[in-house]
Every structure is written in structure tokens, then in C-alpha cells.
Amino acid sequence: MQDLDSAHRLSVAPMLDWTDRACRGFHRRLSRRALLYTEMVTAPAVIHGDRARLLDHDAAEHPVALQLGGSDPAELAEAARIAGDWGYAEINLNVGCPSDRVQSGCFGAVLMKTPALVAECVAAMQQASPVEVTVKCRIGVDDQDSAEVLPGFLSVLEQAGVRRVIIHARKAWLQGLSPRENREIPPLDYPLVHAMKAAFPRLRLSINGGIGSLQQLREHLAVMDGVMVGRAAYHEPWAILGQADALWGETPPFSDPLDAARAMRGVIARHLERGGRMHQITRHMLGLFHGRPGARAWRRILSERGSSGGLPDYDAALAAVEGDGA
């Protein structure tokens, strides 16, 4: 439990189509300590689908958590039981995704309207899961008064035995805004989330939403137990993860992004030998040199040649940031 508490100081958010195995492998190279999350996987998919494809991960990714989506307590319990065999550090219930597809399945952020059902879901999952069950939520949805809804929601979760909650500090608008707009348009309310830590001292609370630098992250950690970073960690991985291990008083694995890129060459070589495509790894690395000389050429080469390219193309991208290329 203490190790999970420590890992939650910084976590990388579950992001659909982004935080796959290749992405997590790259992020783990940058930080030994940050907690990584899978993409959201629905409970029915775990029960009826290709479990190996959905749940397999490399031991080197740890600590890594699985996020499940669903609203049926029995299905979520079965999915949590199955996932227990895969050795995740935590199983998280998604109560924050606002997409139409998720709403039509009656899960994600729409569940904030039915806290009693969420309590049933997590209670069932806890009984079935060998590891801790956590929840990721919003501060409210639609016209709800977040200052009233969020404390009530957290109280229900605490009574259900939940110990850890990640709170995205924005409302979700279930009608009228796309998932992308839901990550940008509803205003952030950091003070409300900070107040929840004082109101629920026994809960381990992490804050998520709009956090784009280690300095911001440190400021939140002065109040919160943890910080979850999403798009910034993906688009500017060096800025967020490259020096993140200093949060734990440890020396980061690499002194600069070029060293990290060189270290990834062997990972890419092994992936290619197994029949994979370079793009499957390098698409997650496009932002590694954000704001640095050669970054544009790095992105261009990997974007244009990633699908059919090989190590010579990766070396060309490396040369661009080493100062030897265009």
C-alpha cells in the first residue's frame, strides 16, 4: 500500500489510443517511479474479448494500473477478478469520461448522477479484486452544483470503502461538448478539489486537469496526495517525466532527452525484429524534443517514415536532434 501511495505522487492519465503498451514502455524509460495507467478497457470486453490483447503488459511497466469502464456491478466484479491474474498494482473505475459512446453504455461521467450505483460497483469490484480499487471522477456534470455534488459523491465512495480517488477538476458537459472540448472548455476549479482534501483527510486524493509543468505539479502536491497528468505528459514527455523522479528524491534515468532517445533505439530494434512497425513506438515519442533544436525535423522524419521505416530512419531522426541533420 505504501508503495502505491508513493507512486501516486505523479501518475500519467489513462488516454484512449495513446497509453498503450508501447507508450507505457517509453514513459517508464523516462521515469522509474511515476504510476502509469492503461487505456480504459470496458468490463464486457475483458469478460468476452481477447484478454491477452487487452490485459497483457510487460513487468518493466510497473507500477501500472488498469482502468475499467462499466456500470454493471456483476460485470465489473468479474472483470476485476479476471484482471487480478495480470498483476496490476491497482484497478480504477472510470467515472469521468464524457464521450457519447461511453454515455450510451451508461458509464463514465454520467455515473456521477448515480453515486449509489457507483458504490455498488466499487463494492463488488473490491470483493473480487486482489488489489486496491480506485475511482477517477469529475467535479460534476452538466448543471450540477459541484460544490454540493462532489462532497456528497466522495462521501458515498468513502462509505463504500474506497480509499483513493483521482478528481479531474472540471465538470463534464454530457450534451453539447465533444470529449476534446470537455478537456478544455469547462473551467478548472482547483480550489474546490483542494478543499476536498481538507474535508476528507482519510481519502488519498489526486488532482487532474490542465497541469502542464513540474512546477505546477509541485504546487498541487503541497496540498494534494497526488497529481495525475494527461496530455502534457504525452505531448511534452521530457518536460513532465524526464525529471520527474526528482519528486521522490532520486536521480532521473537520463540527463537530457537525447540520451533517452538513444536508449530507445535498442527497444525499437527488438520491436522491429519481432515484426512490429517502428511507428507503433515512435508515434508516442514525437514530442520528446518539444521546444528544442531539431524538434521539427525529428517529428517530420518519424511521422513520414515511421509506418514503413527502420533503424536507418530512426538514426536520421536522431541525427536531426544531434545537430547533424536538417
C-alpha positions in Angstrom: 0.0 0.0 0.0 2.8 2.4 0.9 4.4 1.9 -2.5 1.2 2.7 -4.3 0.8 5.8 -2.1 4.3 6.9 -3.2 3.7 6.1 -6.9 0.5 8.2 -6.9 2.6 11.4 -6.3 2.7 11.5 -10.1 0.6 9.4 -12.4 0.0 9.5 -16.2 -3.6 9.5 -17.0 -5.4 6.7 -19.0 -5.8 8.1 -22.5 -7.7 6.2 -25.2 -5.5 5.3 -28.3 -2.4 6.8 -26.5 -1.4 5.0 -23.3 -0.9 1.6 -24.9 1.9 -0.8 -24.1 4.4 0.9 -26.3 3.6 4.3 -24.8 3.9 3.0 -21.2 7.2 1.3 -22.1 8.6 4.7 -23.3 7.2 6.6 -20.3 8.7 4.0 -18.0 12.1 4.6 -19.5 11.8 8.3 -18.6 10.6 7.7 -15.0 11.1 4.8 -12.8 8.6 6.0 -10.3 5.5 7.5 -11.9 2.3 5.4 -11.9 1.2 4.5 -15.4 -2.3 3.7 -16.5 -3.7 1.6 -19.3 -6.2 2.9 -21.8 -9.8 2.4 -20.5 -11.0 -1.2 -21.1 -14.7 -2.0 -20.8 -15.7 -4.8 -18.4 -17.6 -6.7 -21.1 -14.5 -6.6 -23.3 -12.4 -8.2 -20.6 -15.1 -10.8 -20.0 -15.8 -11.7 -23.6 -12.9 -10.4 -25.6 -9.2 -11.2 -26.3 -7.9 -10.9 -22.7 -4.3 -11.3 -23.6 -4.5 -8.4 -26.1 -6.4 -6.2 -23.7 -4.5 -7.0 -20.4 -1.0 -8.2 -21.3 1.7 -5.9 -20.2 5.4 -6.1 -19.5 6.7 -6.4 -16.0 9.0 -3.5 -16.7 6.0 -1.2 -16.9 5.3 -1.4 -13.2 3.8 0.3 -11.3 0.9 0.1 -13.7 -2.8 0.3 -13.1 -5.8 -0.9 -15.1 -8.7 1.3 -15.8 -12.1 -0.3 -16.3 -15.3 1.1 -17.7 -18.7 -0.2 -16.9 -21.8 0.3 -14.8 -22.9 -3.3 -14.0 -21.6 -4.4 -10.6 -21.5 -8.1 -11.5 -19.7 -7.4 -14.8 -17.2 -5.1 -13.2 -16.6 -7.7 -10.4 -15.9 -10.4 -12.9 -13.6 -8.1 -15.0 -11.7 -7.2 -11.8 -11.4 -10.9 -10.8 -10.1 -11.8 -14.3 -7.7 -8.8 -14.3 -6.3 -10.0 -10.9 -4.4 -12.7 -12.7 -2.4 -10.0 -14.7 -0.8 -8.5 -11.7 -1.8 -4.8 -11.9 -1.0 -2.6 -9.0 -4.5 -1.1 -8.9 -7.8 -1.3 -10.7 -9.5 2.0 -11.4 -13.2 2.7 -12.2 -13.8 5.3 -14.9 -16.4 7.8 -13.7 -15.1 10.7 -15.7 -15.2 10.0 -19.5 -17.8 12.2 -21.2 -17.9 10.7 -24.7 -21.2 9.8 -26.4 -20.1 6.2 -26.8 -19.4 5.9 -23.1 -22.7 7.6 -22.2 -24.7 5.2 -24.4 -23.2 2.4 -22.3 -24.3 4.2 -19.2 -20.8 4.5 -17.7 -18.1 7.2 -17.4 -19.0 10.7 -16.3 -22.8 10.0 -16.5 -22.3 7.8 -13.4 -21.8 10.9 -11.3 -25.6 11.3 -11.4 -26.0 7.9 -9.7 -23.5 7.7 -6.8 -25.3 4.8 -5.2 -24.7 2.7 -8.3 -21.1 3.7 -8.3 -20.9 2.5 -4.6 -22.4 -0.8 -5.7 -19.9 -1.2 -8.5 -16.9 -0.5 -6.3 -18.1 -2.7 -3.5 -18.5 -5.6 -6.0 -15.1 -4.9 -7.5 -13.4 -4.8 -4.1 -14.8 -8.2 -3.2 -13.4 -9.7 -6.4 -10.1 -7.8 -6.8 -6.9 -8.8 -5.2 -5.6 -5.2 -5.4 -6.9 -1.8 -4.5 -9.9 -0.4 -6.3 -9.9 3.3 -7.0 -12.1 5.8 -8.8 -11.4 8.6 -11.3 -14.2 11.2 -11.5 -15.1 14.8 -12.4 -16.3 17.5 -10.1 -19.8 17.1 -11.5 -21.7 17.0 -14.7 -24.0 19.4 -16.6 -25.9 21.8 -14.3 -25.0 20.1 -11.1 -23.6 22.3 -8.3 -20.1 20.9 -8.0 -19.7 22.4 -4.5 -22.6 20.2 -3.4 -22.3 17.2 -5.6 -18.6 16.5 -5.2 -18.5 16.3 -1.4 -21.6 14.1 -1.5 -20.1 11.8 -4.1 -16.8 11.5 -2.2 -18.7 10.7 1.0 -20.6 7.9 -0.7 -17.3 6.5 -2.1 -15.7 6.6 1.3 -18.6 4.8 2.9 -18.3 2.2 0.2 -14.6 1.5 1.2 -12.8 3.5 -1.5 -9.6 4.8 -0.2 -8.2 6.6 -3.3 -9.9 9.0 -5.8 -8.5 10.9 -8.7 -10.5 14.1 -9.4 -10.5 15.8 -12.8 -11.1 19.5 -11.7 -13.6 20.2 -14.5 -17.2 19.4 -14.9 -18.2 17.2 -17.8 -20.9 18.5 -20.1 -22.7 15.4 -21.4 -24.6 17.3 -24.1 -23.2 19.9 -26.5 -19.4 19.4 -26.0 -17.2 16.8 -27.6 -14.7 14.8 -25.5 -11.9 17.1 -26.6 -13.9 20.2 -25.7 -14.7 18.6 -22.3 -11.0 18.6 -21.6 -10.6 22.3 -22.4 -13.8 24.4 -22.2 -15.4 23.7 -18.7 -13.4 25.9 -16.3 -11.0 24.3 -13.9 -11.8 24.6 -10.2 -8.6 23.7 -8.4 -9.7 25.3 -5.1 -12.7 23.1 -4.9 -10.6 19.9 -5.3 -8.0 21.2 -2.8 -10.9 21.8 -0.3 -11.9 18.2 -0.7 -8.5 17.1 0.8 -9.2 19.1 3.9 -12.8 17.8 4.0 -11.9 14.1 3.5 -8.5 13.7 5.3 -8.7 9.9 5.3 -9.1 9.7 1.5 -6.0 9.8 -0.7 -6.9 12.3 -3.3 -5.1 13.2 -6.6 -5.9 16.1 -8.8 -6.1 16.0 -12.6 -6.7 18.6 -15.4 -4.7 21.3 -17.1 -1.5 20.6 -15.3 1.4 21.3 -17.7 4.6 21.7 -15.8 6.6 20.2 -12.9 6.3 23.5 -11.1 2.5 23.3 -11.2 2.7 19.7 -10.1 4.8 20.6 -7.1 2.4 23.3 -6.1 -0.5 20.9 -6.2 1.5 18.4 -4.2 1.8 20.9 -1.4 -2.0 20.3 -0.9 -2.9 17.0 -2.5 -1.6 13.4 -2.1 -1.0 13.1 -5.8 -1.2 14.7 -9.3 -2.3 13.0 -12.5 -1.1 14.5 -15.8 -2.5 13.6 -19.1 -1.9 15.4 -22.4 1.1 17.4 -21.2 2.9 14.1 -20.2 2.1 12.7 -23.7 2.9 15.8 -25.9 5.8 17.0 -23.8 7.1 13.9 -22.1 10.5 15.2 -21.3 9.1 18.3 -19.5 6.9 16.2 -17.3 8.5 12.8 -17.0 12.2 13.5 -17.9 13.0 14.9 -14.5 10.0 13.6 -12.5 12.0 11.1 -10.4 13.4 14.1 -8.5 9.9 14.3 -6.9 11.0 11.1 -5.0 14.5 12.5 -4.3 16.0 10.2 -6.9 18.3 10.9 -9.9 16.3 10.7 -13.1 17.4 7.9 -15.6 18.6 10.4 -18.2 20.2 13.8 -18.1 18.7 15.0 -21.4 16.2 13.8 -24.0 18.9 12.8 -26.5 20.2 10.2 -24.1 16.6 8.9 -23.7 16.1 8.8 -27.5 19.4 6.9 -27.9 18.3 4.4 -25.2 15.1 3.8 -27.1 17.0 2.6 -30.2 17.5 -0.8 -28.8 13.8 -1.1 -27.8 12.8 -0.2 -31.4 15.3 -2.6 -32.9 13.9 -5.5 -30.8 10.4 -4.5 -31.8 11.3 -4.5 -35.5 12.9 -7.9 -35.1 9.6 -9.2 -33.8 7.8 -8.0 -36.9 6.5 -4.7 -35.4 6.4 -1.3 -37.1 8.6 1.5 -35.9 5.6 3.8 -35.8 4.0 1.8 -33.1 6.6 3.1 -30.7 7.8 6.3 -32.2 4.3 7.9 -32.5 4.5 8.2 -28.8 7.9 9.9 -28.9 7.1 12.8 -31.3 7.1 15.4 -28.5 10.3 14.3 -26.8 12.3 17.3 -28.1 9.5 19.8 -27.8 10.9 23.3 -27.9 14.4 22.1 -28.7 16.6 22.5 -31.8 15.8 19.8 -34.4 12.4 19.0 -32.9 10.6 19.8 -36.1 12.8 17.5 -38.2 12.6 14.8 -35.5 8.8 14.9 -35.8 8.7 15.1 -39.6 11.1 12.1 -40.1 9.3 9.9 -37.6 5.9 10.8 -38.9 6.8 10.4 -42.6 8.9 7.2 -42.3 7.5 5.5 -39.1 5.0 3.2 -40.8 7.4 1.6 -43.2 10.8 2.7 -41.9 13.5 1.0 -39.9 16.6 1.8 -37.8 18.2 3.9 -40.6 15.2 6.2 -40.5 15.3 6.4 -36.7 19.0 7.2 -36.9 18.2 10.0 -39.3 15.8 11.5 -36.8 18.4 11.2 -34.1 20.9 13.0 -36.4 18.5 15.9 -36.7 18.4 16.5 -33.0 22.1 15.8 -32.6 22.7 18.8 -34.9 23.9 16.7 -37.9 20.6 16.7 -39.9 18.2 19.1 -41.3 
